Amino acid sequence: MSALVAVASLLVYLHATRRSDQDSAREEAVALAEMRGELIAELRAALHMTRAAARDNLVALRSDLEQSPSDVDRALERIRRFLERDQPSPRAPTGSGPSAPARRSNSATIGSFRELRAFSPSRLPFTVRVKAMARISTKNQVTIPVAALEEAGLRAGDQVVVEALEEGELRIRRSEVSFERAFGALTGTYPRGYLEQLDREDAER
């Protein structure tokens, strides 16, 4: 009899323990589901705010671009009008009459600019002036940027003359080489008195 009571007590205990475990597992699952729902709600709210901010920034940027075109766009439009205005007229048919004077080329008008290969949205080439900055060293030396040298047609080794103009302004130009200086610079090409000797030989013939 006592054995049956003990078995019955054990079964009751196991059933209670199993039920308690099921209740605990059910409560944990409910808590996890609630936490998952809160995280999803927070993520959706953050995503909505991010999309709204990006949309507002895009609208503001588009409005700024439409209301105030950039300097590059204005420059391209000015150059485009210039090129369209100075397009050469169609070639006239050949005949015995005098031909029309040639129209001035665009390259002559803007030939002093350094040409940079760039294209506008309509694929029109244009040129821009290259500006560069230099600094006077403590030894009164100036390194001229390569872009400025190319634009002026100068290169390393050229002899130049530096002239002071107005206050804060200098002009650098290529020096004019005389025949005497150029002849004297070619040492080893003609010995001294060689040309006079040729003149005497020509006179004796």
N, CA, C and O of each residue as an XYZ file, in Angstrom:
820
protein
N       0.826     -1.207      0.000
C       0.000      0.000      0.000
C       0.853      1.247      0.000
O       0.632      2.181     -0.771
N       1.820      1.239      0.872
C       2.726      2.398      0.935
C       3.463      2.591     -0.369
O       3.755      3.723     -0.756
N       3.770      1.496     -1.056
C       4.456      1.600     -2.350
C       3.566      2.281     -3.374
O       4.052      3.108     -4.145
N       2.307      1.969     -3.408
C       1.386      2.614     -4.342
C       1.262      4.110     -4.050
O       1.213      4.934     -4.963
N       1.214      4.438     -2.779
C       1.128      5.864     -2.411
C       2.373      6.616     -2.870
O       2.295      7.744     -3.357
N       3.511      5.971     -2.704
C       4.754      6.622     -3.131
C       4.783      6.832     -4.641
O       5.198      7.887     -5.120
N       4.332      5.805     -5.397
C       4.302      5.936     -6.859
C       3.336      7.026     -7.275
O       3.635      7.808     -8.178
N       2.197      7.088     -6.639
C       1.203      8.094     -6.962
C       1.743      9.491     -6.652
O       1.533     10.429     -7.421
N       2.430      9.619     -5.533
C       3.016     10.926     -5.181
C       4.052     11.345     -6.201
O       4.117     12.519     -6.566
N       4.873     10.399     -6.677
C       5.896     10.701     -7.673
C       5.279     11.155     -8.982
O       5.764     12.097     -9.609
N       4.191     10.476     -9.402
C       3.524     10.863    -10.648
C       2.931     12.265    -10.538
O       3.008     13.059    -11.475
N       2.339     12.557     -9.385
C       1.785     13.905     -9.181
C       2.884     14.964     -9.244
O       2.701     16.030     -9.831
N       4.013     14.659     -8.638
C       5.149     15.603     -8.629
C       5.685     15.843    -10.040
O       5.942     16.984    -10.424
N       5.853     14.759    -10.814
C       6.347     14.890    -12.184
C       5.368     15.677    -13.047
O       5.790     16.503    -13.857
N       4.096     15.439    -12.890
C       3.099     16.172    -13.667
C       3.127     17.653    -13.320
O       3.032     18.507    -14.201
N       3.260     17.954    -12.019
C       3.307     19.357    -11.619
C       4.560     20.047    -12.154
O       4.524     21.185    -12.622
N       5.678     19.306    -12.066
C       6.932     19.882    -12.567
C       6.852     20.136    -14.070
O       7.272     21.188    -14.550
N       6.315     19.174    -14.804
C       6.187     19.343    -16.267
C       5.279     20.505    -16.604
O       5.561     21.276    -17.521
N       4.213     20.632    -15.882
C       3.286     21.742    -16.134
C       3.937     23.076    -15.819
O       3.742     24.060    -16.532
N       4.730     23.098    -14.718
C       5.434     24.336    -14.374
C       6.432     24.730    -15.458
O       6.567     25.902    -15.811
N       7.138     23.702    -15.983
C       8.091     23.990    -17.063
C       7.376     24.500    -18.308
O       7.869     25.415    -18.968
N       6.257     23.942    -18.632
C       5.507     24.400    -19.802
C       5.033     25.841    -19.628
O       5.077     26.645    -20.559
N       4.573     26.149    -18.397
C       4.124     27.522    -18.143
C       5.300     28.499    -18.270
O       5.150     29.577    -18.845
N       6.450     28.130    -17.744
C       7.623     29.008    -17.839
C       8.045     29.196    -19.304
O       8.366     30.306    -19.729
N       8.038     28.106    -20.059
C       8.409     28.207    -21.466
C       7.420     29.071    -22.240
O       7.801     29.838    -23.124
N       6.130     28.931    -21.886
C       5.120     29.737    -22.555
C       5.314     31.224    -22.228
O       5.169     32.067    -23.113
N       5.638     31.555    -20.982
C       5.848     32.946    -20.599
C       7.076     33.530    -21.304
O       7.056     34.675    -21.754
N       8.153     32.723    -21.395
C       9.341     33.203    -22.104
C       9.055     33.440    -23.584
O       9.537     34.416    -24.160
N       8.279     32.558    -24.200
C       7.941     32.734    -25.614
C       7.117     33.996    -25.826
O       7.332     34.728    -26.792
N       6.167     34.254    -24.914
C       5.355     35.472    -25.020
C       6.229     36.710    -24.870
O       6.076     37.679    -25.614
N       7.162     36.675    -23.890
C       8.056     37.820    -23.680
C       8.932     38.065    -24.904
O       9.129     39.208    -25.315
N       9.458     36.984    -25.484
C      10.279     37.128    -26.690
C       9.474     37.673    -27.862
O       9.985     38.488    -28.631
N       8.243     37.247    -28.012
C       7.396     37.749    -29.091
C       7.128     39.238    -28.913
O       7.161     40.003    -29.878
N       6.862     39.648    -27.666
C       6.630     41.071    -27.417
C       7.886     41.900    -27.715
O       7.804     42.970    -28.319
N       9.049     41.391    -27.284
C      10.302     42.105    -27.553
C      10.560     42.212    -29.060
O      10.985     43.260    -29.546
N      10.304     41.132    -29.792
C      10.488     41.148    -31.242
C       9.580     42.166    -31.892
O      10.004     42.883    -32.799
N       8.335     42.244    -31.446
C       7.411     43.221    -32.000
C       7.872     44.651    -31.742
O       7.771     45.507    -32.620
N       8.391     44.915    -30.511
C       8.880     46.267    -30.208
C      10.084     46.631    -31.077
O      10.175     47.753    -31.575
N      11.012     45.677    -31.259
C      12.182     45.954    -32.107
C      11.778     46.233    -33.550
O      12.304     47.151    -34.180
N      10.850     45.446    -34.066
C      10.393     45.673    -35.446
C       9.735     47.037    -35.575
O       9.940     47.725    -36.575
N       8.947     47.443    -34.581
C       8.289     48.744    -34.628
C       9.317     49.871    -34.602
O       9.185     50.851    -35.335
N      10.346     49.734    -33.755
C      11.377     50.766    -33.699
C      12.161     50.854    -35.006
O      12.470     51.949    -35.476
N      12.481     49.701    -35.591
C      13.202     49.712    -36.858
C      12.372     50.344    -37.974
O      12.900     51.098    -38.791
N      11.103     50.046    -38.008
C      10.242     50.653    -39.032
C      10.149     52.159    -38.852
O      10.162     52.901    -39.834
N      10.055     52.622    -37.605
C       9.985     54.061    -37.360
C      11.288     54.746    -37.777
O      11.256     55.816    -38.384
N      12.440     54.132    -37.454
C      13.723     54.724    -37.836
C      13.883     54.751    -39.352
O      14.386     55.726    -39.910
N      13.452     53.670    -40.023
C      13.541     53.629    -41.478
C      12.640     54.689    -42.108
O      13.027     55.317    -43.094
N      11.488     54.888    -41.575
C      10.577     55.901    -42.091
C      11.166     57.297    -41.928
O      11.081     58.123    -42.837
N      11.772     57.561    -40.752
C      12.392     58.870    -40.529
C      13.573     59.088    -41.475
O      13.765     60.191    -41.986
N      14.366     58.037    -41.708
C      15.511     58.167    -42.615
C      15.050     58.443    -44.041
O      15.616     59.296    -44.724
N      14.034     57.730    -44.486
C      13.520     57.972    -45.838
C      12.940     59.373    -45.955
O      13.129     60.030    -46.979
N      12.246     59.841    -44.940
C      11.660     61.179    -44.985
C      12.755     62.240    -45.033
O      12.646     63.208    -45.786
N      13.821     62.066    -44.226
C      14.917     63.039    -44.240
C      15.633     63.048    -45.582
O      15.966     64.113    -46.103
N      15.873     61.859    -46.148
C      16.528     61.799    -47.459
C      15.666     62.435    -48.544
O      16.176     63.119    -49.431
N      14.336     62.200    -48.466
C      13.450     62.800    -49.457
C      13.441     64.329    -49.332
O      13.440     65.033    -50.341
N      13.436     64.838    -48.098
C      13.466     66.283    -47.905
C      14.769     66.891    -48.423
O      14.756     67.946    -49.057
N      15.900     66.221    -48.150
C      17.187     66.728    -48.644
C      17.232     66.728    -50.165
O      17.758     67.663    -50.769
N      16.687     65.691    -50.787
C      16.681     65.623    -52.238
C      15.816     66.730    -52.836
O      16.193     67.338    -53.837
N      14.678     66.989    -52.239
C      13.806     68.059    -52.729
C      14.486     69.410    -52.580
O      14.411     70.243    -53.482
N      15.156     69.638    -51.435
C      15.844     70.918    -51.229
C      16.988     71.090    -52.216
O      17.184     72.178    -52.757
N      17.755     70.012    -52.456
C      18.859     70.099    -53.417
C      18.354     70.358    -54.823
O      18.933     71.166    -55.549
N      17.286     69.686    -55.219
C      16.731     69.913    -56.556
C      16.215     71.334    -56.694
O      16.374     71.949    -57.749
N      15.603     71.862    -55.654
C      15.115     73.239    -55.694
C      16.259     74.223    -55.825
O      16.163     75.192    -56.578
N      17.368     73.977    -55.080
C      18.520     74.877    -55.183
C      19.122     74.842    -56.571
O      19.501     75.881    -57.111
N      19.215     73.655    -57.156
C      19.790     73.553    -58.488
C      18.911     74.238    -59.528
O      19.423     74.847    -60.467
N      17.589     74.143    -59.368
C      16.694     74.767    -60.340
C      16.662     76.279    -60.180
O      16.527     76.991    -61.176
N      16.783     76.791    -58.965
C      16.675     78.225    -58.741
C      17.986     78.950    -58.984
O      17.965     80.087    -59.455
N      19.126     78.342    -58.684
C      20.416     79.015    -58.835
C      21.365     78.116    -59.612
O      22.038     77.287    -59.000
N      21.453     78.242    -60.954
C      22.385     77.417    -61.730
C      23.820     77.747    -61.349
O      24.128     78.877    -60.970
N      24.670     76.782    -61.449
C      26.060     76.950    -61.047
C      26.811     77.813    -62.055
O      26.342     78.056    -63.167
N      28.001     78.273    -61.632
C      28.832     79.083    -62.512
C      29.268     78.301    -63.740
O      29.428     78.870    -64.820
N      29.461     76.998    -63.576
C      29.863     76.194    -64.729
C      28.761     76.164    -65.785
O      29.043     76.265    -66.979
N      27.518     76.026    -65.356
C      26.416     76.010    -66.310
C      26.294     77.346    -67.033
O      26.066     77.386    -68.242
N      26.446     78.438    -66.286
C      26.383     79.745    -66.935
C      27.532     79.940    -67.920
O      27.343     80.494    -69.003
N      28.730     79.478    -67.537
C      29.868     79.605    -68.447
C      29.663     78.773    -69.699
O      29.970     79.224    -70.803
N      29.143     77.554    -69.537
C      28.880     76.707    -70.698
C      27.837     77.327    -71.617
O      27.969     77.262    -72.839
N      26.823     77.915    -71.048
C      25.793     78.545    -71.862
C      26.361     79.744    -72.616
O      26.026     79.957    -73.781
N      27.220     80.532    -71.958
C      27.836     81.683    -72.621
C      28.731     81.233    -73.766
O      28.708     81.824    -74.845
N      29.522     80.183    -73.531
C      30.403     79.681    -74.591
C      29.593     79.082    -75.725
O      29.951     79.236    -76.892
N      28.496     78.393    -75.392
C      27.652     77.813    -76.433
C      27.052     78.905    -77.329
O      27.006     78.760    -78.551
N      26.592     80.002    -76.707
C      26.057     81.107    -77.517
C      27.139     81.727    -78.385
O      26.888     82.102    -79.530
N      28.363     81.836    -77.830
C      29.464     82.406    -78.591
C      29.795     81.550    -79.814
O      30.010     82.074    -80.907
N      29.832     80.235    -79.620
C      30.145     79.349    -80.734
C      29.037     79.355    -81.783
O      29.324     79.324    -82.980
N      27.791     79.394    -81.359
C      26.690     79.431    -82.311
C      26.671     80.748    -83.083
O      26.311     80.773    -84.260
N      27.058     81.846    -82.420
C      27.050     83.143    -83.102
C      28.143     83.238    -84.150
O      27.947     83.846    -85.202
N      29.320     82.625    -83.863
C      30.456     82.750    -84.763
C      30.637     81.528    -85.655
O      31.745     81.276    -86.129
N      29.583     80.771    -85.893
C      29.698     79.646    -86.814
C      29.917     80.179    -88.232
O      29.240     81.124    -88.637
N      30.851     79.594    -88.997
C      31.088     80.086    -90.364
C      29.872     79.848    -91.247
O      29.160     78.853    -91.106
N      29.655     80.790    -92.164
C      28.525     80.693    -93.086
C      28.759     79.559    -94.076
O      29.906     79.170    -94.295
N      27.692     79.014    -94.686
C      27.865     77.931    -95.669
C      28.755     78.360    -96.814
O      28.770     79.525    -97.211
N      29.508     77.384    -97.345
C      30.438     77.666    -98.447
C      29.667     78.119    -99.685
O      28.729     77.455   -100.126
N      30.076     79.252   -100.230
C      29.425     79.790   -101.424
C      29.872     79.013   -102.646
O      31.004     78.530   -102.679
N      29.012     78.876   -103.662
C      29.414     78.151   -104.880
C      30.532     78.882   -105.598
O      30.556     80.112   -105.657
N      31.455     78.107   -106.139
C      32.593     78.686   -106.853
C      32.133     79.280   -108.161
O      31.228     78.760   -108.813
N      32.762     80.369   -108.536
C      32.414     81.038   -109.789
C      33.496     82.013   -110.171
O      34.578     82.031   -109.584
N      33.188     82.834   -111.176
C      34.189     83.787   -111.661
C      34.230     85.041   -110.821
O      35.203     85.792   -110.889
N      33.191     85.293   -110.022
C      33.158     86.513   -109.233
C      34.095     86.444   -108.053
O      34.609     85.376   -107.719
N      34.323     87.601   -107.410
C      35.231     87.630   -106.249
C      34.636     86.839   -105.101
O      33.434     86.884   -104.841
N      35.493     86.127   -104.435
C      35.045     85.311   -103.307
C      34.849     86.182   -102.081
O      35.492     87.221   -101.927
N      33.942     85.738   -101.201
C      33.667     86.494    -99.980
C      34.850     86.386    -99.046
O      35.514     85.350    -99.012
N      35.135     87.448    -98.272
C      36.266     87.390    -97.338
C      36.041     86.311    -96.291
O      34.926     86.071    -95.830
N      37.132     85.683    -95.943
C      37.050     84.596    -94.952
C      36.667     85.159    -93.611
O      37.138     86.221    -93.203
N      35.810     84.437    -92.933
C      35.357     84.869    -91.616
C      36.409     84.527    -90.580
O      37.114     83.525    -90.691
N      36.499     85.374    -89.579
C      37.505     85.162    -88.539
C      37.219     83.880    -87.785
O      36.080     83.609    -87.403
N      38.240     83.110    -87.579
C      38.071     81.817    -86.923
C      37.923     81.984    -85.422
O      38.452     82.925    -84.830
N      37.195     81.057    -84.818
C      37.052     81.089    -83.366
C      38.378     80.864    -82.667
O      38.624     81.399    -81.586
N      39.245     80.052    -83.306
C      40.519     79.758    -82.667
C      41.379     81.003    -82.555
O      42.179     81.113    -81.626
N      41.228     81.970    -83.504
C      41.980     83.204    -83.400
C      41.473     84.064    -82.256
O      42.244     84.801    -81.641
N      40.182     83.972    -81.967
C      39.619     84.789    -80.897
C      39.997     84.254    -79.529
O      40.289     85.030    -78.619
N      39.997     82.954    -79.375
C      40.272     82.372    -78.061
C      41.542     81.546    -78.082
O      41.720     80.637    -77.272
N      42.433     81.873    -79.027
C      43.657     81.105    -79.136
C      44.621     81.341    -78.001
O      45.518     80.530    -77.772
N      44.451     82.457    -77.271
C      45.366     82.740    -76.173
C      45.066     81.922    -74.946
O      45.834     81.951    -73.984
N      43.969     81.193    -74.952
C      43.614     80.352    -73.807
C      44.221     78.974    -73.974
O      44.379     78.479    -75.090
N      44.551     78.375    -72.871
C      45.003     76.982    -72.915
C      43.804     76.091    -73.091
O      42.847     76.160    -72.319
N      43.853     75.243    -74.116
C      42.695     74.420    -74.443
C      42.661     73.189    -73.559
O      43.619     72.418    -73.495
N      41.539     73.021    -72.880
C      41.298     71.837    -72.061
C      40.163     71.050    -72.697
O      39.083     71.587    -72.941
N      40.412     69.793    -72.959
C      39.389     68.955    -73.590
C      38.302     68.636    -72.589
O      38.463     67.764    -71.735
N      37.209     69.338    -72.699
C      36.055     69.077    -71.836
C      34.826     69.253    -72.693
O      34.878     69.945    -73.709
N      33.732     68.651    -72.311
C      32.535     68.657    -73.124
C      31.353     69.025    -72.259
O      31.235     68.585    -71.116
N      30.476     69.845    -72.826
C      29.233     70.200    -72.180
C      28.219     69.098    -72.435
O      28.514     68.151    -73.164
N      27.027     69.200    -71.848
C      26.022     68.162    -72.130
C      25.728     67.983    -73.598
O      25.314     66.902    -74.017
N      25.936     69.039    -74.407
C      25.698     68.911    -75.848
C      26.967     68.519    -76.602
O      27.001     68.602    -77.830
N      28.015     68.090    -75.884
C      29.256     67.602    -76.478
C      29.985     68.687    -77.236
O      30.626     68.397    -78.245
N      29.908     69.942    -76.779
C      30.625     71.030    -77.420
C      31.937     71.250    -76.684
O      31.917     71.422    -75.465
N      33.109     71.253    -77.387
C      34.376     71.528    -76.709
C      34.455     72.986    -76.316
O      33.892     73.846    -76.992
N      35.152     73.272    -75.224
C      35.330     74.656    -74.803
C      36.702     74.795    -74.174
O      37.343     73.802    -73.829
N      37.152     76.047    -74.023
C      38.452     76.346    -73.449
C      38.275     77.221    -72.242
O      37.329     78.005    -72.167
N      39.176     77.095    -71.296
C      39.140     77.911    -70.090
C      40.540     78.410    -69.804
O      41.524     77.797    -70.218
N      40.628     79.511    -69.103
C      41.917     80.061    -68.722
C      42.394     79.380    -67.451
O      41.640     79.210    -66.493
N      43.668     78.994    -67.465
C      44.245     78.305    -66.329
C      44.842     79.332    -65.386
O      45.656     80.158    -65.800
N      44.448     79.287    -64.130
C      45.002     80.159    -63.111
C      45.770     79.314    -62.113
O      45.335     78.222    -61.748
N      46.905     79.816    -61.676
C      47.714     79.091    -60.705
C      48.302     80.093    -59.728
O      48.456     81.274    -60.037
N      48.622     79.604    -58.559
C      49.178     80.435    -57.501
C      50.632     80.050    -57.280
O      50.994     78.875    -57.347
N      51.459     81.053    -57.016
C      52.860     80.836    -56.698
C      53.206     81.685    -55.481
O      52.495     82.633    -55.148
N      54.305     81.332    -54.824
C      54.720     82.029    -53.612
C      56.179     82.444    -53.756
O      57.005     81.677    -54.251
N      56.490     83.665    -53.318
C      57.860     84.160    -53.336
C      58.579     83.619    -52.111
O      58.125     83.813    -50.983
N      59.710     82.935    -52.331
C      60.440     82.334    -51.224
C      61.258     83.389    -50.496
O      61.300     84.551    -50.903
N      61.904     82.973    -49.419
C      62.747     83.897    -48.656
C      63.972     84.335    -49.442
O      64.607     85.333    -49.099
N      64.314     83.587    -50.511
C      65.429     83.967    -51.382
C      64.950     84.703    -52.623
O      65.669     84.791    -53.618
N      63.720     85.238    -52.561
C      63.146     85.982    -53.698
C      63.057     85.130    -54.956
O      63.230     85.629    -56.068
N      62.788     83.851    -54.776
C      62.618     82.948    -55.907
C      61.156     82.556    -56.029
O      60.450     82.411    -55.031
N      60.709     82.385    -57.284
C      59.324     82.033    -57.569
C      59.329     80.816    -58.477
O      60.016     80.800    -59.498
N      58.571     79.805    -58.109
C      58.379     78.631    -58.959
C      57.101     78.823    -59.763
O      56.005     78.841    -59.203
N      57.244     78.966    -61.075
C      56.093     79.214    -61.938
C      55.399     77.883    -62.213
O      56.062     76.935    -62.634
N      54.100     77.779    -61.992
C      53.385     76.522    -62.256
C      53.485     76.112    -63.725
O      53.566     76.960    -64.613
N      53.479     74.819    -63.962
C      53.617     74.290    -65.324
C      52.464     74.742    -66.209
O      52.667     75.036    -67.387
N      51.239     74.801    -65.647
C      50.091     75.208    -66.454
C      50.259     76.626    -66.985
O      49.932     76.903    -68.140
N      50.774     77.537    -66.135
C      50.993     78.915    -66.582
C      52.079     78.988    -67.639
O      51.969     79.772    -68.582
N      53.132     78.181    -67.497
C      54.186     78.166    -68.512
C      53.662     77.676    -69.854
O      53.977     78.252    -70.896
N      52.873     76.628    -69.830
C      52.321     76.097    -71.081
C      51.392     77.106    -71.734
O      51.385     77.245    -72.957
N      50.612     77.807    -70.932
C      49.694     78.793    -71.503
C      50.450     79.943    -72.144
O      50.021     80.469    -73.172
N      51.584     80.346    -71.544
C      52.371     81.448    -72.095
C      53.332     80.989    -73.180
O      53.999     81.822    -73.795
N      53.422     79.691    -73.430
C      54.329     79.208    -74.453
C      55.779     79.177    -74.009
O      56.680     79.176    -74.848
N      56.022     79.152    -72.705
C      57.377     79.107    -72.175
C      57.679     77.698    -71.685
O      56.781     76.881    -71.478
N      58.972     77.439    -71.506
C      59.376     76.142    -70.988
C      60.669     76.312    -70.199
O      61.299     77.369    -70.236
N      61.048     75.274    -69.497
C      62.248     75.343    -68.670
C      63.474     75.599    -69.530
O      63.638     74.982    -70.582
N      64.340     76.513    -69.083
C      65.539     76.861    -69.816
C      65.421     78.128    -70.636
O      66.440     78.654    -71.086
N      64.202     78.648    -70.850
C      64.038     79.887    -71.614
C      64.567     81.066    -70.807
O      64.398     81.124    -69.589
N      65.214     82.011    -71.505
C      65.654     83.242    -70.866
C      64.508     84.246    -70.904
O      63.929     84.510    -71.958
N      64.197     84.795    -69.744
C      63.071     85.708    -69.627
C      63.532     87.012    -69.004
O      64.588     87.084    -68.375
N      62.723     88.034    -69.192
C      62.945     89.352    -68.606
C      61.802     89.629    -67.647
O      60.636     89.473    -68.008
N      62.124     90.034    -66.437
C      61.135     90.358    -65.420
C      61.040     91.875    -65.310
O      62.032     92.538    -65.006
N      59.881     92.416    -65.550
C      59.658     93.856    -65.517
C      58.649     94.183    -64.429
O      57.644     93.490    -64.268
N      58.927     95.245    -63.686
C      58.005     95.713    -62.652
C      57.021     96.692    -63.281
O      57.426     97.672    -63.905
N      55.725     96.423    -63.114
C      54.697     97.303    -63.650
C      54.145     98.158    -62.513
O      54.886     98.932    -61.907
N      52.887     98.029    -62.226
C      52.307     98.765    -61.122
C      52.624     98.052    -59.810
O      53.241     96.987    -59.803
N      52.203     98.642    -58.721
C      52.478     98.061    -57.412
C      51.805     96.691    -57.293
O      50.609     96.538    -57.538
N      52.608     95.714    -56.911
C      52.086     94.363    -56.759
C      51.915     93.618    -58.061
O      51.198     92.619    -58.097
N      52.557     94.073    -59.152
C      52.367     93.427    -60.453
C      53.703     93.333    -61.166
O      54.435     94.319    -61.263
N      54.018     92.156    -61.662
C      55.216     91.895    -62.441
C      54.822     91.308    -63.791
O      53.768     90.688    -63.932
N      55.687     91.516    -64.777
C      55.469     90.923    -66.086
C      56.708     90.126    -66.470
O      57.831     90.625    -66.404
N      56.486     88.889    -66.869
C      57.568     88.006    -67.296
C      57.380     87.728    -68.785
O      56.326     87.249    -69.206
N      58.399     88.029    -69.572
C      58.320     87.788    -71.005
C      59.633     87.191    -71.483
O      60.674     87.329    -70.841
N      59.555     86.526    -72.621
C      60.754     85.920    -73.198
C      61.688     87.012    -73.688
O      61.258     87.954    -74.354
N      62.970     86.884    -73.355
C      63.939     87.899    -73.761
C      64.245     87.762    -75.245
O      64.239     86.663    -75.799
N      64.513     88.900    -75.876
C      64.869     88.921    -77.295
C      66.368     88.677    -77.427
O      67.172     89.460    -76.920
N      66.744     87.608    -78.098
C      68.146     87.231    -78.253
C      68.679     87.841    -79.553
O      68.161     87.567    -80.635
N      69.703     88.656    -79.433
C      70.301     89.268    -80.622
C      71.197     88.268    -81.343
O      71.508     87.201    -80.813
N      71.599     88.619    -82.536
C      72.452     87.730    -83.318
C      73.817     87.568    -82.657
O      74.397     86.483    -82.656
N      74.323     88.676    -82.092
C      75.633     88.604    -81.466
C      75.601     87.668    -80.259
O      76.518     86.870    -80.065
N      74.554     87.763    -79.454
C      74.466     86.899    -78.281
C      74.265     85.447    -78.688
O      74.860     84.539    -78.108
N      73.404     85.237    -79.708
C      73.181     83.871    -80.152
C      74.446     83.270    -80.747
O      74.740     82.097    -80.519
N      75.190     84.053    -81.498
C      76.429     83.554    -82.093
C      77.469     83.261    -81.014
O      78.189     82.264    -81.086
N      77.540     84.135    -80.017
C      78.495     83.912    -78.945
C      78.131     82.727    -78.082
O      79.001     82.121    -77.458
N      76.843     82.384    -78.039
C      76.428     81.263    -77.203
C      76.811     79.927    -77.815
O      76.897     78.924    -77.106
N      77.045     79.898    -79.133
C      77.374     78.644    -79.808
C      78.884     78.427    -79.750
O      79.553     78.450    -80.783
N      79.408     78.223    -78.588
C      80.850     78.006    -78.449
C      81.222     76.658    -79.009
O      80.532     75.662    -78.790
N      82.325     76.636    -79.739
C      82.809     75.387    -80.314
C      82.288     75.128    -81.708
O      82.772     74.220    -82.384
N      81.290     75.920    -82.169
C      80.760     75.714    -83.518
C      81.635     76.421    -84.557
O      82.052     75.817    -85.544
N      81.906     77.705    -84.322
C      82.762     78.481    -85.221
C      83.910     79.067    -84.405
O      83.654     79.725    -83.396
N      85.135     78.859    -84.793
C      86.253     79.499    -84.074
C      86.263     81.004    -84.352
O      85.670     81.475    -85.322
N      86.943     81.735    -83.490
C      87.026     83.184    -83.651
C      87.729     83.527    -84.973
O      88.789     82.985    -85.285
N      87.115     84.438    -85.742
C      87.685     84.865    -87.010
C      87.364     83.956    -88.184
O      87.899     84.135    -89.278
N      86.471     82.959    -87.953
C      86.166     82.014    -89.036
C      85.393     82.687    -90.158
O      85.662     82.426    -91.331
N      84.438     83.548    -89.823
C      83.656     84.222    -90.865
C      84.520     85.191    -91.665
O      84.359     85.308    -92.880
N      85.448     85.897    -90.981
C      86.345     86.795    -91.721
C      87.237     86.015    -92.677
O      87.524     86.485    -93.778
N      87.675     84.831    -92.269
C      88.483     83.997    -93.150
C      87.695     83.565    -94.370
O      88.235     83.534    -95.476
N      86.407     83.226    -94.184
C      85.578     82.872    -95.337
C      85.403     84.049    -96.277
O      85.408     83.877    -97.496
N      85.249     85.251    -95.721
C      85.118     86.427    -96.582
C      86.386     86.646    -97.401
O      86.307     86.974    -98.585
N      87.557     86.468    -96.782
C      88.815     86.651    -97.523
C      88.970     85.599    -98.617
O      89.424     85.900    -99.721
N      88.585     84.353    -98.297
C      88.692     83.299    -99.314
C      87.754     83.566   -100.480
O      88.112     83.308   -101.630
N      86.551     84.083   -100.202
C      85.639     84.408   -101.298
C      86.177     85.552   -102.136
O      86.003     85.569   -103.355
N      86.837     86.517   -101.484
C      87.366     87.657   -102.233
C      88.542     87.239   -103.118
O      88.741     87.829   -104.179
N      89.321     86.241   -102.710
C      90.466     85.808   -103.500
C      90.078     84.975   -104.704
O      90.873     84.841   -105.635
N      88.880     84.412   -104.714
C      88.482     83.561   -105.829
C      88.141     84.369   -107.063
O      87.785     83.799   -108.095
